[in-house]
């Protein structure tokens, strides 16, 4: 069977295969960024919540809603005594610590 005959006989299946090949090619090009994404999710959430809560001095419920409206999190822990926020997402956990009014919040290494 010739390739053009297959395309003429099954155009939707041919488009599906082409789309899959393009998607795999794009994923291969973006593999470094896609591998970093799980870390970004937890780190961004911890830093944003810390800034909302301790720099902007909003109530905890407001900040929790602000962070959760954009990103799905496994857990978000706020240690008010130490002013440390820990966020978990996609199996990765990151913490942010409030340094002071002039420094703001910093992600823990």
Helices and strands as residue ranges (DSSP letters): H 3-9, H 11-29, H 31-50, I 51-55, H 60-68, E 75-79, E 84-89, E 92-100, E 104-107
